[in-house]
Amino acid sequence: MITSVVDSLHDLPAAEWEHLARPAGLYLSHRWLAGEESDATATAAYALVRDRGGTLLAAAPLYLVRDEPNDRYRPETVLPPHLRPRVIAGARRGYHNTPLTRPGLAPADRDACLVLLRDTARRFAAGHGTTHWWPYLTARAATGLAPLYPGPPLHLEDDALIPLPGTGFDDYVASLSARRRAGVRRERRDFAAALHVRRHLLADCFEEAGALLAGHQQGHGHDRDGVDAMITLLERQAAAMGTEARVVAARDRDRLIAFCLYYHYGATTWIRAVAHDREHPAPHLYFNLMYYLPIDDAYAHGTTALHAGMTTIEAKRRRGARVSALYAVADEPSSGHPGPR
């Protein structure tokens, strides 16, 4: 096997990368990662493992982080005090991470690829005088990587995925308990009577959505997420993802008072952002924006699960979510042999 590091995903054919990324999820897709390269808070590179015939067997993004605006990705907020890596291996956004390996690899070959990815990430980090870590790994990914690192995996959060059986919303409702079925129908009915809903491409509404998202984030204590930063973030996503960036929006007349941004990728619909104006309450606004309206669109698109992500786990469990753990694996300073700063 042969390892290399490239500076841009634009140098790789999308189909080659997607063959590995498609089973892994949105936040490791070629289109998403290529869009993230323009984020000035980090420098991206990509570790590649190929066989001697040139076939891509494994890959991982590598990010040298200069300024991390998201507290959940800041090592000092989630890792033990002696671990302060400045390189992220794998996905840097979305709280869903795994090393990419070619489908169908024999277990021994997959294990060998993970070792090579670890070694490449270690050399990349050491070249910048630091170490690396893998944040928000799935349980399967953490199990595969843990034997390669000095310490045990660290549980960070729990993650929710809602299965979507059958072919329509009624099939989803039928999969819930009798009590929950009645609640969902009532929440849908009361919301529909109160607000008008429209669907947009993100490109058509990123400015007003960004302003609303900034207010929502600051209301939750994220003071760094100003209006300009949120508009820039959504504009970048709109440019990168094009028609894949979908928004369902609730309006009071022409004013945007709530929205949900989501993506269909692979067999899953991925919730990216939800925000609402606290000064314009509506019955069951959050539940409809976070779950029911994206589920409607997921069925129309043909996906079979809704990735609802972290936080408010019990509310998600009551709406049919399967919950799994997310972990971090980090390299020790002595293992990475970092050079001079």
N, C-alpha and C positions, 0 to 999 in steps of 0.2 A: 504494500500500500504506500501511496505517495501523498504527503501533506503539502499544502501551500496556503498562503494568505493573500487575498485580493482586497483592494481598497474600495471597490464599488460593486454593488449588485448589478449595476447596469452593464458590467463586463461579462455577465453570465446570461445564457439563454434562459428566459423565464420558464420554459417548459422543463428544462433540466432541474432547476430549483424546485419547481412545483411538484415534481414527481416525489420528492422527499417531503415537501411541506404540506401537501394537501391533507394527509391524515392528521397533521399536528395542530392545525388551527390557524385562524385569521392572522394572529400577531407574529407568525413566522412565514407568512405568504410573501411571495416575491414583490407584489404590488405594494403591500403595506410597508415592508422593510425599505424598498426603494424610496418611498415617500419620506420615511423617517431619516434618510441620510441628510436631508437639508436642515435638520434640527441642530442649531448651533451650540447646544449645550454638551454635545459629545461628538467624538470622531468615530466613525464606524469602520470596521474591517470584517472580513469573513474567512473563517477557517474552513478549509476544504480537505476532504480525504477522497482520493481516487484509487481505483485499481490500476494495474499497469497497462490496461487497455484504454484508460482515460474515463471510465464510467464513474460518475459521482456516487460515492457510497455513503458519505456523511458530511454534515456541515453544521456550522453554528455562527451566528453573528457575534462579533466582539465589539464592545463599546468602551472607549476610554472616556470616562465621564469627567467633564470639567466643572459643571454646575448642575446639580440635580434638583429640579423644581418640585418633584413629587416626593413628599416625605416618606412614602411607603417604599421607595427605591433608594433611600439614603441609608447606607450601612449603619450609621450611628443610631438610627431609630429602630432597627430590626435585628442587628447582629450583636454578639457579645463584644465587650469593650476592646478586646485585643485584636479584633478583626476590622480592618478599615480598607477593604479593597476599592480600587478606583476603576477596575475593569469589570463590566457585566458580560457574562457569557450567555448567549441565547437571547430571547425576547426581552426588550427593555420596557415594553408597555403591555398593558392588557392583563397582567396578573395570571398569565398562563404560559408556561415555558417547558421546553423539552429539547434535548439535542435532536437534530434531524438525522435519521438513518434511513437507508433505502429499504422500502418494503420488501419482505421476502428474504432478507439476509439471514444466514444461519446464526444461531446464538453466539458461537465463537467469533464469527466475523463482526457481529455487532459489538461485542465486548472489546474486540481489538480496535474498532473505530472509536469507541468512547475513550479508550486510553490515548489514542492519537489526538482526539479533540482536546482532551485535558492537557496533554503536553503542549499542544500548539497555543492554547489559551495561556498556559503558564509562561511560555517563552514570550508571547506578545506582552503580557503584563510586566514581566521582568524587564523587558526592554524599555518600559516606561517607569521603572522604579516602583512597582506596586504589585499587587496580587489580584486574583479574579474570584468572582462568585457567580453562582447560578441562582437567581431569585425566582420564587413562585413556580417551582417545579411541580409537575404532576407527581402523584405517588409512584407511578411506574418509572418515570424519569429519575426520581430521587433514588429509587431502589437500584437502578442501573449505575448511577454515578457514585453513590455513597461509598462503595468499597475503594474508590480511587482517591478519596480525600481523607485527611487526617481525623476530622471530627465527624460525629453523627449528623444526619440531616436535622435541621431546625424547623419545627413546625411554625409557619407564619400565619396562615389563615385557612378558612374553609371556603370551598368553591361549590357553586350550585349549578346544576344542569337539569332542565325540565324536559323530560321525554314528551314527544308529540305523537301519540299513536293515531292510527287511522288516517283519514283524509280531510278532516275539517274540525272547526272549533268544538262542535258538539262531541266529537270523539275525545278531545282533550278533557272536556267537562265530565264526560262519563267515566274517565279514569280516576276521578277524585272521589272522596268520601261523600256520602249523601248530604251531610251537613255542609261541606265545602261547596258542593254543586249548587245548592240553594244560594249560598253567599256570593259565588261568582256571578250567577245570573242576576242577582239583585245589584251588585256593584256595576255590572255592565249596563243594566237598564237605567239606573239613576244617573250615571255619568253621561250616557247618550242623550238624556233629556236636558242636560244642563249646558253642554258645550258642543261647538261645531269642530269637527276634526278634518284636517287636510293632510295629504301626503305630498312631500317635496323631495327633490334631490338636495343634498347638503349644499351643493354649489349655488342653489337659488336662495338660501336663507342663512348662510354661515355667519353673517354679520349680526343679525338679530338673535340668532341662537347663541353666538359667542357672548353677547352682552348678557343674555339671560343666564347662561352657564356660569359666567363670572360672579354674578350676584348670588347664585345658588352655592357656589364653592366658598365664597367668602362668608356666607351664612353658616357654613359648616367649619369655619375656622381656618380655611386655606387662604391666608392673606396674600400670598404671592400670586394668586391666580387673578390678575387684573383683567379688565375688559380687553385691552389691546392684546395681551398674551393669549386669552381664550379665542379671540377672533382669528389671530394668526394661526393658532393650533388647528382650528376647524377649517380655515382656508387651506392649510397644507393638506389636511386629510381630504378635502373636497377635490383638490387638484390631483392628488395621487390616486384616489379611489374612484373618481368619476361617478358613473351611474350605479356603482356598488354602494355608495354612501346614501342610505335612505333615512328620511326623517318623517316621523308622524308627529303632527303638531296640533295642539289645542289652542283655539283662539277665542278671545272675547271681542267680537266684531273683527277688526283687522289687527288687533294687538296680540302678539304671541305671548301666551301665559304659561305654556308648558310644551316640552318636546322630548322625544326619545330618538336618539341616533343609533342605528343598528346596521349590521352588514350580514348578508347571506354569503357563507363561504363553506364549501364542502357540504356536508349534510347538516350543518348547524347554522342557526341564526344567532349572531353575536351582539348582545347589547353593549354599546360603547359608552353612552352618556345619557343621563336623564336629568332634567332640570325643570323647576317650576317656580313661578312667582308666588311667594307666600302671601302677598297682598290680594291675590285673586283666588281664593279657595274655591274648590268645586268638589262635589261628592266623589270619593274614591278616585281622585285624579291620579295619584301615584300608581295604584294597582293597574289601572287601565293603560297608562303610558308605559309602565315597566314590563307588564306581562301581556295583557289581553290583546291590545292592538298589534304589537309585534308578533304575537302568536297567530293572529289572523293572517298577517302578511307572510309568515313562515309557511303556513299551510298553502297559501296561494303560490308560493315559490317552490314548494316541494321539499323543504328541509324537515328533518325529523327530530330536532331538539332545539331548545332555546338555552343559550349560555347566559345565565343570569348573574354569574360572578359572585363576588364576595359581599359581606355585610348583610344585615337583616336576614340572616340565614333561616331563622325559624319561620318568618313570613314566606320565604321561598319554599321551604319544606312543606308548609301547609298548602301551597299551590302546586304540589307534585314534584318538587325538586329532589333529585338525588344529590347527596352532599359528599364531597371527597376533600381530603386535606391537600394543602399546598405547602411546599417545603423550600428551604434554602440550603445549598451546599456551598461551602467556602473553602478556599485554599488558605493554609497557614503561611505566615510570612517566611518561616524557615523553609517551607517546601518550594516556594516560588523563587527563592534566591534573587530577590529584587536587587537591581543594581543601584548606583548612586542616583539621588534625586537631582 
